[in-house]
Amino acid sequence: MKYRFCIGEGEPPLYVRHLENYRKWGLTISGPNNLFNKKIAETSYAGSLKDKNQNEMIFSFLSEQELKNFCIWLVRNKVCFSVGGWNAWGPAEVMEEWLQDRSISVQFLKISWTGKDNWQIHEIGPKTTKEWDQVSLKEIFL
């Protein structure tokens, strides 16, 4: 099975920047979230929103299962999950771990940076692949 990927530059789309899944459960979404705020407000997850500003929303949950359910909701709403840095796992690696242990079964968008304002988005899913088809940014979000 081949998944898709795209290359972008400039401001990235909305993405999960931080995901905490050990002893406490929460995540941080970064990016231009003005349109996303309304979508969140219309869901049962609105009560989990603990802090927000123009470019960041911080959520907190009572259990890992609540966090996983919210991540699945984010996947369905085409929010990307970022890779970790040189010293820590990122949200994308946590999602991949959940795929491997079969506690979730979704196809999600992983965002990584190749330079200051350059990034790539890859589809990641339950089936592994070593090949991706390049598509446009618009197509990756369809």
MOJOZI-V509563 format. One record per residue. N is the residue number from 1. PHI is phi in whole degrees, 0 to 359 (NA if undefined). PSI is psi in radians with two decimals (* if undefined). OMEGA is omega in whole degrees, 0 to 359 (* if undefined). Layout:
N:PHI:PSI:OMEGA ; N:PHI:PSI:OMEGA
This chain:
1:NA:2.36:176 ; 2:255:2.34:172 ; 3:262:-3.12:182 ; 4:246:2.82:173 ; 5:212:2.79:175 ; 6:219:2.83:179 ; 7:243:2.39:180 ; 8:221:2.94:176 ; 9:214:2.80:182 ; 10:87:-2.59:182 ; 11:291:2.20:180 ; 12:285:2.85:174 ; 13:290:3.03:179 ; 14:303:2.35:182 ; 15:210:2.68:175 ; 16:279:2.04:183 ; 17:270:-0.61:183 ; 18:219:2.43:178 ; 19:222:2.13:181 ; 20:253:2.06:181 ; 21:229:0.47:179 ; 22:229:2.01:180 ; 23:71:-0.59:171 ; 24:225:2.73:188 ; 25:232:2.17:179 ; 26:187:3.08:177 ; 27:203:2.83:178 ; 28:236:2.24:176 ; 29:255:2.29:179 ; 30:243:2.72:177 ; 31:122:-3.12:181 ; 32:288:1.69:190 ; 33:257:0.24:183 ; 34:301:-0.68:178 ; 35:283:-0.54:182 ; 36:288:-0.52:179 ; 37:306:-0.75:181 ; 38:294:-0.72:180 ; 39:297:-0.74:178 ; 40:296:-0.75:183 ; 41:300:-0.44:182 ; 42:270:0.14:182 ; 43:243:3.00:176 ; 44:287:-0.17:180 ; 45:278:-0.11:182 ; 46:303:-0.61:180 ; 47:291:-0.30:179 ; 48:274:-0.20:180 ; 49:287:1.99:185 ; 50:261:-0.49:183 ; 51:201:2.57:176 ; 52:205:2.65:169 ; 53:220:-2.91:186 ; 54:299:-0.60:186 ; 55:238:0.28:183 ; 56:203:2.43:174 ; 57:232:2.29:181 ; 58:246:2.22:182 ; 59:243:2.60:178 ; 60:226:2.48:184 ; 61:229:2.80:182 ; 62:273:-0.29:182 ; 63:209:2.83:177 ; 64:296:-0.61:180 ; 65:295:-0.70:175 ; 66:299:-0.74:178 ; 67:298:-0.80:179 ; 68:299:-0.75:179 ; 69:299:-0.71:179 ; 70:293:-0.70:178 ; 71:299:-0.69:177 ; 72:296:-0.69:177 ; 73:297:-0.73:178 ; 74:298:-0.72:178 ; 75:302:-0.81:181 ; 76:296:-0.41:179 ; 77:259:0.32:172 ; 78:60:0.63:172 ; 79:272:2.33:181 ; 80:279:2.81:177 ; 81:239:2.17:186 ; 82:277:2.67:175 ; 83:282:2.81:179 ; 84:280:3.04:178 ; 85:269:-2.88:184 ; 86:290:-0.32:184 ; 87:238:0.11:183 ; 88:204:2.69:173 ; 89:288:2.56:174 ; 90:255:3.11:179 ; 91:304:-0.63:180 ; 92:296:-0.70:179 ; 93:293:-0.63:176 ; 94:295:-0.77:178 ; 95:299:-0.72:179 ; 96:296:-0.67:177 ; 97:298:-0.76:178 ; 98:296:-0.62:175 ; 99:296:-0.77:182 ; 100:295:-0.69:179 ; 101:273:0.08:176 ; 102:63:0.45:176 ; 103:277:-0.24:168 ; 104:224:2.77:178 ; 105:216:1.39:182 ; 106:223:2.89:171 ; 107:252:2.15:184 ; 108:237:2.98:180 ; 109:256:2.14:179 ; 110:255:2.21:179 ; 111:251:2.38:177 ; 112:223:2.71:183 ; 113:256:2.39:179 ; 114:249:-0.04:179 ; 115:183:-3.09:185 ; 116:308:-0.92:181 ; 117:241:0.39:181 ; 118:244:2.37:183 ; 119:212:2.86:177 ; 120:229:2.60:175 ; 121:238:2.22:177 ; 122:241:2.43:170 ; 123:283:2.35:177 ; 124:233:2.37:182 ; 125:214:-3.06:183 ; 126:298:-0.53:178 ; 127:267:2.34:182 ; 128:279:2.69:178 ; 129:210:2.74:174 ; 130:242:0.04:180 ; 131:229:2.46:176 ; 132:231:2.57:173 ; 133:266:2.27:179 ; 134:282:2.32:178 ; 135:226:3.06:178 ; 136:283:2.84:176 ; 137:302:-0.72:179 ; 138:299:-0.75:182 ; 139:294:-0.60:183 ; 140:294:-0.45:182 ; 141:264:0.11:178 ; 142:281:*:*
